[in-house]
Amino acid sequence: MAEIVVIGAGLSGTLMAYELLAQVRREDRLTVISEGPAYHFVPSNPWVAVGWRKRDEIEIDLVDIMKRKGIRLLTQGARRVHASDKRIELNDGAIVDYDYLVIATGPELAFDEIPGLGPQGHTQSVCHVDHAAHAKAAFDKLAENPGPVVIGAVQGASCFGPAYEFLFILETELRRRKLRDRVPMTFVTSEPYVGHLGLDGVGDTKGLLESELREKHVKWITNARVTSVEAGRMMVEELTEDGALRKTHELPFAYSMMLPAFRGVAAVRGIEKLTNPRGFIIVDKHQRNPDFPNVFAVGVCVAIPPIGPTPVPVGVPKTGFMIESMVTATAMNIGALLRGREPAAQPTWNAICLADFGDSGVAFLAQPQIPPRNVNWSSKGEWVHYAKVAFEKYFLRKMRRGAPEPFYERFLLDRLNIAKVKELRTGT
């Protein structure tokens, strides 16, 4: 009998548990450790923040689903991984031993690295459904008393798509309410150029997103380093390409949503040879840690080096399609180990993304996600908005059933309009 444990029940952890079911043997036990019993669909958070979705519409209670699947669910959360001893200390003091561990915790949000940043400070976030609900209450106040808006992502951020999405979703809702003319908007990003996305761009994301910003009368600041945030005021340093200070901005705002930098969670941060200095899990080509070969990692918690040097630190995103490839490879590799074979499966790390802008959107395909690429394609259109709405419904329905399948791959390559599928698959 083997004890297989997954820490985390977000996208990567939940999918990991589902896919492991097909790999474990009858005598093995599969355990998921989560912070609470609920899963929520993070890509819908920008919609929650403007009232287009309610929290309960994007949340799923995992208790019954996991029970039906024969998966032990522990909702106390993990306090510390003791990798040398092959055990996990839970927040209530309980101990869970493991033979194989998959770390799928996602990140810790590093709001504290900038004074005044975050929901406990003076800016909003859409990284968690709790934050999105808080952002909705702040948006209601903005609607009652319109004023300047500052949206973006700070230095060290590695997930830029939601910043662009929320900017344009917010802009769309303001237009619908006939308030847009009373709300000046500025996009502030650590990216070296608009549309970099932590990926050095994909296709013509630079041109597409710059055009969208101009069309929607949104000013922008790139190579931006946020130094502090006060009530109604953000201090920003704009750097040159060689890292010198070009200009200091003092940006007034009535509402601001800024994505933070990520770091590894406290349960793993600082474990020598398991994590890098930011607390992300070091893995090899099989998603396996080289020094603790019974430990794997998938999702946002995985250490991926930046694409290249930039004046302001910029991380690399881990998209849903990419995460699915990590999950599938890891499940197959643990299945091999359980049967006395060496891991052989490798993730593809391709990226397919649908970025919703409220009434249109941008889609891009990067094969592989890290350049140079075999396919480097992007496109803009109303179809992207409707595809993302359809995918949300598809994904949540499948998740409630506990379906062990690669949701992003099946939907994006099999369920979209045939012409668009061809574009996504071939880049033509």
VOPAGU-2260 file (C-alpha; in pm, 1 decimal, decimal comma):
REM VOPAGU-2260
SITE   aa  ch    i         X         Y         Z
SITE  MET   A    0       0,0       0,0       0,0
SITE  ALA   A    1     122,7     348,9     -83,5
SITE  GLU   A    2      12,7     677,4      69,6
SITE  ILE   A    3     -19,3     940,5    -205,1
SITE  VAL   A    4     -88,2    1295,0     -85,4
SITE  VAL   A    5    -176,8    1609,0    -281,0
SITE  ILE   A    6    -142,5    1943,3    -102,1
SITE  GLY   A    7    -378,9    2199,7    -249,8
SITE  ALA   A    8    -730,6    2183,9    -391,9
SITE  GLY   A    9    -727,9    2462,5    -646,0
SITE  LEU   A   10    -718,3    2395,8   -1020,0
SITE  SER   A   11    -393,0    2198,4   -1017,6
SITE  GLY   A   12    -457,8    2007,1    -694,6
SITE  THR   A   13    -814,1    1905,8    -776,2
SITE  LEU   A   14    -726,1    1795,0   -1129,5
SITE  MET   A   15    -423,1    1613,9    -987,9
SITE  ALA   A   16    -641,0    1410,6    -752,9
SITE  TYR   A   17    -888,0    1324,6   -1028,9
SITE  GLU   A   18    -618,5    1209,9   -1271,9
SITE  LEU   A   19    -433,8    1009,9   -1006,1
SITE  LEU   A   20    -742,4     794,4    -956,5
SITE  ALA   A   21    -670,3     618,9   -1284,7
SITE  GLN   A   22    -308,3     553,0   -1180,6
SITE  VAL   A   23    -329,8     433,9    -818,5
SITE  ARG   A   24    -369,3      69,2    -733,7
SITE  ARG   A   25    -661,3     -74,8    -541,0
SITE  GLU   A   26    -459,2     -95,9    -219,1
SITE  ASP   A   27    -324,9     262,5    -233,5
SITE  ARG   A   28    -476,7     559,4     -49,8
SITE  LEU   A   29    -513,4     903,6    -207,3
SITE  THR   A   30    -541,5    1207,5      21,9
SITE  VAL   A   31    -599,1    1574,8     -61,7
SITE  ILE   A   32    -509,0    1844,0     191,2
SITE  SER   A   33    -689,9    2172,8     136,9
SITE  GLU   A   34    -752,1    2505,7     308,0
SITE  GLY   A   35   -1125,3    2459,6     362,7
SITE  PRO   A   36   -1381,5    2250,1     173,3
SITE  ALA   A   37   -1452,7    2477,6    -125,8
SITE  TYR   A   38   -1307,0    2509,6    -474,7
SITE  HIS   A   39   -1366,1    2826,9    -670,7
SITE  PHE   A   40   -1303,7    2898,8   -1037,9
SITE  VAL   A   41   -1036,1    3171,1   -1030,3
SITE  PRO   A   42   -1080,8    3287,1   -1394,5
SITE  SER   A   43   -1432,3    3407,7   -1300,6
SITE  ASN   A   44   -1306,3    3638,8   -1024,1
SITE  PRO   A   45   -1295,1    3950,3   -1247,5
SITE  TRP   A   46   -1665,0    3894,2   -1322,1
SITE  VAL   A   47   -1740,7    3863,5    -950,1
SITE  ALA   A   48   -1561,9    4194,4    -888,8
SITE  VAL   A   49   -1807,1    4385,6   -1109,9
SITE  GLY   A   50   -2118,0    4186,9   -1017,9
SITE  TRP   A   51   -2144,8    3972,0   -1330,3
SITE  ARG   A   52   -2117,5    3659,2   -1116,3
SITE  LYS   A   53   -2204,3    3580,1    -757,1
SITE  ARG   A   54   -1966,6    3392,3    -536,0
SITE  ASP   A   55   -2185,6    3085,0    -500,7
SITE  GLU   A   56   -2208,0    3053,7    -879,9
SITE  ILE   A   57   -1836,3    2980,0    -912,3
SITE  GLU   A   58   -1781,3    2778,4    -592,8
SITE  ILE   A   59   -1796,5    2401,2    -554,6
SITE  ASP   A   60   -1815,0    2205,2    -228,8
SITE  LEU   A   61   -1548,7    1936,2    -259,6
SITE  VAL   A   62   -1651,0    1724,3      39,0
SITE  ASP   A   63   -1917,9    1513,2    -132,3
SITE  ILE   A   64   -1729,0    1496,4    -462,8
SITE  MET   A   65   -1411,3    1367,1    -301,6
SITE  LYS   A   66   -1607,1    1120,5     -90,5
SITE  ARG   A   67   -1780,7     979,9    -399,3
SITE  LYS   A   68   -1442,8     940,5    -565,6
SITE  GLY   A   69   -1294,7     758,4    -267,8
SITE  ILE   A   70   -1046,6    1039,0    -198,9
SITE  ARG   A   71    -973,5    1134,5     161,2
SITE  LEU   A   72   -1014,2    1513,4     196,4
SITE  LEU   A   73    -849,8    1691,5     491,4
SITE  THR   A   74    -955,0    2056,3     514,6
SITE  GLN   A   75    -728,1    2174,0     798,9
SITE  GLY   A   76    -456,8    2294,9     562,5
SITE  ALA   A   77     -85,1    2218,6     575,2
SITE  ARG   A   78     140,6    2402,4     820,5
SITE  ARG   A   79     473,0    2249,3     715,2
SITE  VAL   A   80     614,6    1984,7     485,3
SITE  HIS   A   81     894,1    1779,0     640,9
SITE  ALA   A   82    1040,5    1642,2     320,6
SITE  SER   A   83    1329,5    1453,5     479,6
SITE  ASP   A   84    1087,2    1264,3     702,6
SITE  LYS   A   85     815,8    1218,4     438,0
SITE  ARG   A   86     545,0    1371,7     652,2
SITE  ILE   A   87     321,7    1679,4     661,2
SITE  GLU   A   88     222,2    1875,3     968,3
SITE  LEU   A   89    -132,1    2010,7     944,4
SITE  ASN   A   90    -256,8    2337,4    1092,8
SITE  ASP   A   91    -432,0    2153,4    1375,0
SITE  GLY   A   92    -114,3    1964,8    1470,0
SITE  ALA   A   93    -207,9    1636,1    1303,5
SITE  ILE   A   94      57,9    1449,7    1104,9
SITE  VAL   A   95       9,3    1290,7     762,9
SITE  ASP   A   96     275,8    1052,3     631,0
SITE  TYR   A   97     327,4     996,2     262,0
SITE  ASP   A   98     512,0     774,7      15,5
SITE  TYR   A   99     451,9    1017,8    -272,3
SITE  LEU   A  100     366,9    1383,6    -242,6
SITE  VAL   A  101     236,3    1625,4    -503,8
SITE  ILE   A  102     263,8    1992,2    -407,0
SITE  ALA   A  103     -12,4    2189,3    -578,6
SITE  THR   A  104     -58,2    2473,4    -332,5
SITE  GLY   A  105     -61,4    2765,0    -571,9
SITE  PRO   A  106     116,2    3079,7    -448,4
SITE  GLU   A  107     117,4    3302,4    -146,0
SITE  LEU   A  108      21,6    3658,2    -242,8
SITE  ALA   A  109     303,8    3894,0    -147,5
SITE  PHE   A  110     101,8    4209,1     -77,4
SITE  ASP   A  111     328,0    4290,1     216,9
SITE  GLU   A  112     625,8    4356,0     -11,2
SITE  ILE   A  113     481,0    4697,8    -103,7
SITE  PRO   A  114     347,9    4928,6     169,6
SITE  GLY   A  115     -25,9    4983,3     135,1
SITE  LEU   A  116     -82,1    4718,3    -133,1
SITE  GLY   A  117    -372,3    4474,8    -122,9
SITE  PRO   A  118    -721,4    4433,7      27,2
SITE  GLN   A  119    -582,9    4497,1     376,0
SITE  GLY   A  120    -432,5    4818,2     239,1
SITE  HIS   A  121    -564,8    5047,5     -29,9
SITE  THR   A  122    -590,0    4835,6    -348,0
SITE  GLN   A  123    -815,6    4553,4    -460,2
SITE  SER   A  124    -730,6    4206,4    -595,4
SITE  VAL   A  125    -896,8    3939,2    -808,2
SITE  CYS   A  126    -658,5    3659,0    -709,3
SITE  HIS   A  127    -906,7    3497,6    -468,4
SITE  VAL   A  128   -1285,8    3493,8    -453,5
SITE  ASP   A  129   -1271,8    3664,8    -111,4
SITE  HIS   A  130   -1075,8    3948,2    -271,7
SITE  ALA   A  131   -1312,3    3964,6    -567,1
SITE  ALA   A  132   -1611,7    4002,3    -332,9
SITE  HIS   A  133   -1427,6    4281,0    -151,1
SITE  ALA   A  134   -1346,8    4442,5    -486,0
SITE  LYS   A  135   -1716,6    4435,7    -578,3
SITE  ALA   A  136   -1806,7    4633,8    -265,6
SITE  ALA   A  137   -1537,4    4888,4    -354,8
SITE  PHE   A  138   -1666,3    4904,5    -712,7
SITE  ASP   A  139   -2014,8    4986,0    -586,6
SITE  LYS   A  140   -1864,7    5286,0    -406,5
SITE  LEU   A  141   -1687,7    5391,5    -726,0
SITE  ALA   A  142   -2016,3    5376,0    -915,6
SITE  GLU   A  143   -2174,7    5604,6    -657,3
SITE  ASN   A  144   -1884,1    5850,1    -666,4
SITE  PRO   A  145   -1682,8    5810,4    -992,2
SITE  GLY   A  146   -1316,3    5905,5   -1006,9
SITE  PRO   A  147    -977,5    5793,2   -1145,8
SITE  VAL   A  148    -897,7    5423,0   -1167,9
SITE  VAL   A  149    -554,8    5255,0   -1161,9
SITE  ILE   A  150    -532,5    4888,4   -1268,4
SITE  GLY   A  151    -228,9    4669,6   -1325,7
SITE  ALA   A  152      38,8    4437,2   -1189,2
SITE  VAL   A  153     332,0    4524,0    -963,5
SITE  GLN   A  154     699,3    4427,9    -986,3
SITE  GLY   A  155     757,9    4055,2    -958,7
SITE  ALA   A  156     406,0    3969,9   -1074,3
SITE  SER   A  157     383,4    3663,6   -1297,0
SITE  CYS   A  158      16,6    3663,0   -1392,4
SITE  PHE   A  159     -69,4    3957,4   -1616,1
SITE  GLY   A  160    -370,9    3827,1   -1807,3
SITE  PRO   A  161    -619,6    3891,0   -1523,1
SITE  ALA   A  162    -496,4    4251,2   -1495,2
SITE  TYR   A  163    -579,3    4317,9   -1860,4
SITE  GLU   A  164    -904,6    4125,7   -1828,0
SITE  PHE   A  165   -1021,0    4318,7   -1524,7
SITE  LEU   A  166    -919,9    4651,5   -1678,6
SITE  PHE   A  167   -1138,3    4595,6   -1985,0
SITE  ILE   A  168   -1422,3    4422,7   -1798,7
SITE  LEU   A  169   -1436,7    4720,6   -1563,4
SITE  GLU   A  170   -1427,0    4957,2   -1861,8
SITE  THR   A  171   -1713,3    4767,9   -2025,6
SITE  GLU   A  172   -1928,0    4784,4   -1711,5
SITE  LEU   A  173   -1859,1    5156,3   -1670,5
SITE  ARG   A  174   -1972,5    5216,0   -2029,5
SITE  ARG   A  175   -2288,3    5016,3   -1969,4
SITE  ARG   A  176   -2364,1    5233,7   -1669,3
SITE  LYS   A  177   -2281,2    5548,6   -1869,7
SITE  LEU   A  178   -2011,1    5638,2   -1618,2
SITE  ARG   A  179   -1702,3    5587,5   -1834,7
SITE  ASP   A  180   -1666,6    5958,4   -1919,8
SITE  ARG   A  181   -1625,5    6032,5   -1547,9
SITE  VAL   A  182   -1355,4    5769,4   -1483,4
SITE  PRO   A  183   -1000,9    5832,5   -1618,7
SITE  MET   A  184    -817,2    5498,2   -1639,2
SITE  THR   A  185    -445,4    5417,5   -1617,1
SITE  PHE   A  186    -283,1    5076,3   -1661,1
SITE  VAL   A  187      37,3    5030,4   -1458,2
SITE  THR   A  188     253,3    4725,2   -1525,0
SITE  SER   A  189     599,5    4593,2   -1453,8
SITE  GLU   A  190     609,9    4448,3   -1807,4
SITE  PRO   A  191     873,5    4603,6   -2036,5
SITE  TYR   A  192     599,4    4661,8   -2293,6
SITE  VAL   A  193     223,2    4622,7   -2318,0
SITE  GLY   A  194     138,3    4263,0   -2404,9
SITE  HIS   A  195     462,8    4108,7   -2278,9
SITE  LEU   A  196     257,9    3894,2   -2036,0
SITE  GLY   A  197     569,6    3746,7   -1877,0
SITE  LEU   A  198     619,6    3554,2   -2203,6
SITE  ASP   A  199     794,6    3813,9   -2420,7
SITE  GLY   A  200     462,3    3845,3   -2601,1
SITE  VAL   A  201     266,2    3585,5   -2794,3
SITE  GLY   A  202     195,5    3657,6   -3159,5
SITE  ASP   A  203      99,4    4024,3   -3178,2
SITE  THR   A  204     -22,5    4065,1   -2820,8
SITE  LYS   A  205     176,3    4390,0   -2805,0
SITE  GLY   A  206      -7,3    4541,4   -3099,8
SITE  LEU   A  207    -346,4    4396,8   -3008,9
SITE  LEU   A  208    -339,0    4516,6   -2648,1
SITE  GLU   A  209    -190,4    4857,1   -2724,7
SITE  SER   A  210    -463,9    4907,6   -2983,7
SITE  GLU   A  211    -728,9    4807,4   -2730,3
SITE  LEU   A  212    -588,5    5052,3   -2472,8
SITE  ARG   A  213    -587,7    5336,8   -2725,0
SITE  GLU   A  214    -939,2    5254,1   -2844,9
SITE  LYS   A  215   -1069,0    5253,2   -2486,7
SITE  HIS   A  216    -880,8    5575,1   -2390,8
SITE  VAL   A  217    -664,8    5406,1   -2129,2
SITE  LYS   A  218    -322,6    5553,0   -2049,0
SITE  TRP   A  219     -42,3    5316,9   -1957,7
SITE  ILE   A  220     292,4    5302,7   -1780,1
SITE  THR   A  221     532,5    5012,1   -1846,4
SITE  ASN   A  222     858,2    4925,6   -1667,8
SITE  ALA   A  223     670,3    5042,3   -1359,7
SITE  ARG   A  224     782,0    4983,7   -1002,0
SITE  VAL   A  225     520,7    5059,8    -737,4
SITE  THR   A  226     697,9    5194,0    -429,2
SITE  SER   A  227     400,6    5257,2    -200,4
SITE  VAL   A  228      25,7    5303,9    -190,7
SITE  GLU   A  229    -168,4    5542,0      29,5
SITE  ALA   A  230    -540,5    5607,8      48,2
SITE  GLY   A  231    -626,7    5745,1    -294,8
SITE  ARG   A  232    -265,6    5775,5    -413,7
SITE  MET   A  233      -9,0    5541,4    -570,5
SITE  MET   A  234     361,9    5618,1    -602,2
SITE  VAL   A  235     520,3    5466,6    -912,9
SITE  GLU   A  236     873,5    5475,4   -1051,3
SITE  GLU   A  237     900,2    5434,2   -1428,8
SITE  LEU   A  238    1235,6    5289,9   -1536,8
SITE  THR   A  239    1427,1    5306,7   -1864,6
SITE  GLU   A  240    1532,1    4999,9   -2061,9
SITE  ASP   A  241    1866,9    4994,9   -1880,1
SITE  GLY   A  242    1700,3    5014,4   -1538,5
SITE  ALA   A  243    1761,4    5382,9   -1466,7
SITE  LEU   A  244    1486,9    5600,9   -1321,5
SITE  ARG   A  245    1302,3    5779,1   -1600,3
SITE  LYS   A  246    1015,1    5940,3   -1414,5
SITE  THR   A  247     825,3    5934,3   -1087,4
SITE  HIS   A  248     445,0    5925,9   -1098,9
SITE  GLU   A  249     200,0    6012,5    -825,1
SITE  LEU   A  250    -126,7    5861,0    -942,0
SITE  PRO   A  251    -452,0    5961,2    -771,5
SITE  PHE   A  252    -726,8    5700,3    -767,7
SITE  ALA   A  253   -1077,9    5643,7    -643,9
SITE  TYR   A  254   -1040,2    5271,2    -716,5
SITE  SER   A  255    -739,5    5049,5    -781,4
SITE  MET   A  256    -684,7    4680,0    -851,4
SITE  MET   A  257    -319,9    4571,0    -861,9
SITE  LEU   A  258    -201,6    4211,5    -892,5
SITE  PRO   A  259      78,5    4129,5    -645,4
SITE  ALA   A  260     396,3    3930,2    -682,4
SITE  PHE   A  261     375,6    3562,2    -589,7
SITE  ARG   A  262     596,1    3352,7    -363,2
SITE  GLY   A  263     583,2    2998,4    -232,6
SITE  VAL   A  264     352,1    2922,1      57,7
SITE  ALA   A  265     485,0    2907,0     414,0
SITE  ALA   A  266     440,9    2528,7     431,4
SITE  VAL   A  267     728,1    2477,2     186,5
SITE  ARG   A  268     918,1    2806,3     174,2
SITE  GLY   A  269    1278,9    2782,6     287,7
SITE  ILE   A  270    1317,8    2404,3     259,2
SITE  GLU   A  271    1669,5    2355,4     125,9
SITE  LYS   A  272    1692,0    2179,2    -211,4
SITE  LEU   A  273    1312,3    2165,2    -241,2
SITE  THR   A  274    1246,3    2532,2    -314,4
SITE  ASN   A  275    1417,7    2828,5    -479,0
SITE  PRO   A  276    1474,4    3156,6    -288,3
SITE  ARG   A  277    1114,9    3269,0    -358,2
SITE  GLY   A  278     977,1    2943,7    -220,1
SITE  PHE   A  279     874,7    2783,9    -551,4
SITE  ILE   A  280     926,8    2409,6    -596,7
SITE  ILE   A  281    1226,4    2298,0    -801,7
SITE  VAL   A  282    1135,3    2021,3   -1048,8
SITE  ASP   A  283    1297,1    1831,9   -1333,1
SITE  LYS   A  284    1150,2    1750,4   -1674,4
SITE  HIS   A  285     920,9    1492,6   -1511,3
SITE  GLN   A  286     779,3    1744,9   -1255,4
SITE  ARG   A  287     987,2    1567,8    -988,6
SITE  ASN   A  288    1218,1    1729,8    -736,3
SITE  PRO   A  289    1577,4    1613,1    -801,1
SITE  ASP   A  290    1672,1    1588,2    -431,7
SITE  PHE   A  291    1344,5    1449,0    -296,7
SITE  PRO   A  292    1245,4    1201,2    -572,1
SITE  ASN   A  293     915,3    1111,5    -406,2
SITE  VAL   A  294     801,0    1477,2    -425,6
SITE  PHE   A  295     638,7    1623,8    -736,9
SITE  ALA   A  296     490,3    1968,5    -800,5
SITE  VAL   A  297     235,4    2109,4   -1044,0
SITE  GLY   A  298      80,9    2449,5   -1114,0
SITE  VAL   A  299     170,7    2797,2    -998,3
SITE  CYS   A  300     394,5    2669,3    -716,1
SITE  VAL   A  301     649,1    2534,6    -967,8
SITE  ALA   A  302     974,5    2728,4   -1013,5
SITE  ILE   A  303    1016,4    2856,5   -1369,6
SITE  PRO   A  304    1294,6    3107,1   -1444,8
SITE  PRO   A  305    1202,0    3436,9   -1615,3
SITE  ILE   A  306    1205,6    3450,3   -1995,0
SITE  GLY   A  307    1496,1    3695,4   -1981,0
SITE  PRO   A  308    1624,6    4006,2   -1802,5
SITE  THR   A  309    1385,7    4301,7   -1776,1
SITE  PRO   A  310    1430,0    4644,7   -1612,4
SITE  VAL   A  311    1162,7    4556,1   -1355,7
SITE  PRO   A  312    1127,2    4192,4   -1235,1
SITE  VAL   A  313     865,0    3999,1   -1433,1
SITE  GLY   A  314     768,2    3637,6   -1364,5
SITE  VAL   A  315     638,9    3363,1   -1594,6
SITE  PRO   A  316     267,5    3270,4   -1582,4
SITE  LYS   A  317     137,5    2915,7   -1553,5
SITE  THR   A  318    -179,2    2892,9   -1762,2
SITE  GLY   A  319    -454,6    2633,6   -1725,5
SITE  PHE   A  320    -358,9    2441,4   -2038,8
SITE  MET   A  321       4,0    2429,9   -1924,8
SITE  ILE   A  322     -99,3    2315,7   -1576,0
SITE  GLU   A  323    -304,7    2032,2   -1724,2
SITE  SER   A  324       2,0    1901,9   -1904,8
SITE  MET   A  325     194,4    1907,9   -1574,7
SITE  VAL   A  326     -88,0    1718,5   -1400,8
SITE  THR   A  327    -117,8    1447,8   -1665,8
SITE  ALA   A  328     257,3    1385,7   -1677,3
SITE  THR   A  329     279,9    1372,5   -1297,1
SITE  ALA   A  330      -9,6    1127,4   -1267,2
SITE  MET   A  331     151,4     898,5   -1523,7
SITE  ASN   A  332     490,2     921,2   -1352,9
SITE  ILE   A  333     351,9     833,7   -1008,3
SITE  GLY   A  334     161,3     547,3   -1169,3
SITE  ALA   A  335     489,5     422,2   -1314,9
SITE  LEU   A  336     668,1     442,3    -978,6
SITE  LEU   A  337     386,8     250,5    -808,7
SITE  ARG   A  338     450,7     -30,8   -1057,7
SITE  GLY   A  339     829,0     -32,9   -1024,6
SITE  ARG   A  340     906,0     169,8   -1336,6
SITE  GLU   A  341    1094,6     497,0   -1373,8
SITE  PRO   A  342     907,7     817,3   -1467,0
SITE  ALA   A  343     907,5     887,0   -1839,8
SITE  ALA   A  344     621,2    1131,5   -1903,8
SITE  GLN   A  345     702,8    1496,4   -1968,6
SITE  PRO   A  346     458,2    1790,2   -1981,3
SITE  THR   A  347     423,7    1986,7   -2304,9
SITE  TRP   A  348     408,9    2329,4   -2136,9
SITE  ASN   A  349     203,9    2472,6   -2423,5
SITE  ALA   A  350     -13,6    2776,8   -2349,9
SITE  ILE   A  351    -363,7    2844,4   -2478,1
SITE  CYS   A  352    -538,7    3139,5   -2317,8
SITE  LEU   A  353    -875,1    3312,1   -2355,2
SITE  ALA   A  354    -861,7    3666,4   -2211,5
SITE  ASP   A  355   -1210,6    3813,4   -2175,5
SITE  PHE   A  356   -1254,1    4189,7   -2219,3
SITE  GLY   A  357   -1623,8    4205,4   -2134,0
SITE  ASP   A  358   -1758,3    4235,3   -2487,1
SITE  SER   A  359   -1458,1    4103,4   -2683,9
SITE  GLY   A  360   -1125,7    3947,1   -2595,2
SITE  VAL   A  361    -787,2    3818,3   -2702,7
SITE  ALA   A  362    -686,8    3454,4   -2749,8
SITE  PHE   A  363    -331,6    3333,0   -2788,0
SITE  LEU   A  364    -149,8    3009,1   -2850,3
SITE  ALA   A  365     214,8    2951,3   -2760,4
SITE  GLN   A  366     368,1    2612,5   -2842,9
SITE  PRO   A  367     570,0    2583,1   -2627,7
SITE  GLN   A  368     495,3    2857,4   -2376,1
SITE  ILE   A  369     864,9    2939,6   -2333,4
SITE  PRO   A  370    1017,5    3079,6   -2657,0
SITE  PRO   A  371    1146,4    3001,0   -2915,3
SITE  ARG   A  372     816,0    2854,3   -3033,4
SITE  ASN   A  373     680,3    2632,9   -3305,1
SITE  VAL   A  374     349,8    2824,1   -3294,1
SITE  ASN   A  375     321,9    3188,2   -3187,4
SITE  TRP   A  376     -33,0    3312,8   -3253,5
SITE  SER   A  377    -284,2    3561,3   -3116,9
SITE  SER   A  378    -622,6    3690,2   -3227,8
SITE  LYS   A  379    -887,9    3934,0   -3110,3
SITE  GLY   A  380   -1264,7    3918,6   -3140,6
SITE  GLU   A  381   -1607,6    3897,1   -2981,5
SITE  TRP   A  382   -1589,0    3518,5   -3009,8
SITE  VAL   A  383   -1327,9    3509,6   -2731,5
SITE  HIS   A  384   -1572,8    3656,7   -2479,4
SITE  TYR   A  385   -1840,3    3401,0   -2564,3
SITE  ALA   A  386   -1589,0    3115,5   -2566,0
SITE  LYS   A  387   -1476,3    3203,0   -2215,4
SITE  VAL   A  388   -1835,8    3222,4   -2087,8
SITE  ALA   A  389   -1905,0    2882,3   -2244,5
SITE  PHE   A  390   -1588,8    2735,3   -2097,8
SITE  GLU   A  391   -1678,9    2852,7   -1747,6
SITE  LYS   A  392   -2011,8    2669,8   -1765,1
SITE  TYR   A  393   -1849,2    2360,3   -1915,5
SITE  PHE   A  394   -1570,0    2352,1   -1658,3
SITE  LEU   A  395   -1788,7    2399,2   -1351,2
SITE  ARG   A  396   -2034,9    2136,7   -1470,5
SITE  LYS   A  397   -1755,6    1884,0   -1521,6
SITE  MET   A  398   -1590,0    1971,1   -1190,5
SITE  ARG   A  399   -1914,5    1914,9   -1000,1
SITE  ARG   A  400   -1927,0    1569,5   -1152,1
SITE  GLY   A  401   -1564,9    1504,6   -1059,1
SITE  ALA   A  402   -1476,8    1424,3   -1418,9
SITE  PRO   A  403   -1107,7    1321,6   -1450,6
SITE  GLU   A  404   -1026,1    1480,6   -1783,3
SITE  PRO   A  405    -809,5    1763,0   -1923,2
SITE  PHE   A  406   -1083,7    2028,7   -1931,8
SITE  TYR   A  407    -894,8    2300,8   -2116,4
SITE  GLU   A  408    -769,2    2068,2   -2387,6
SITE  ARG   A  409   -1104,5    1901,1   -2448,4
SITE  PHE   A  410   -1297,5    2226,5   -2459,0
SITE  LEU   A  411   -1056,5    2444,5   -2653,2
SITE  LEU   A  412    -968,9    2185,1   -2914,8
SITE  ASP   A  413   -1298,3    1996,3   -2946,1
SITE  ARG   A  414   -1581,9    2231,0   -2847,1
SITE  LEU   A  415   -1503,8    2564,4   -3017,2
SITE  ASN   A  416   -1609,1    2661,8   -3369,3
SITE  ILE   A  417   -1418,9    2441,8   -3615,7
SITE  ALA   A  418   -1251,5    2738,1   -3787,2
SITE  LYS   A  419   -1128,7    2868,8   -3454,7
SITE  VAL   A  420   -1006,7    2523,9   -3351,7
SITE  LYS   A  421    -794,4    2517,3   -3664,2
SITE  GLU   A  422    -648,6    2854,3   -3574,9
SITE  LEU   A  423    -574,3    2744,2   -3218,5
SITE  ARG   A  424    -416,6    2419,0   -3330,3
SITE  THR   A  425    -212,5    2538,0   -3627,3
SITE  GLY   A  426    -172,2    2913,4   -3581,2
SITE  THR   A  427    -306,6    2975,1   -3933,3
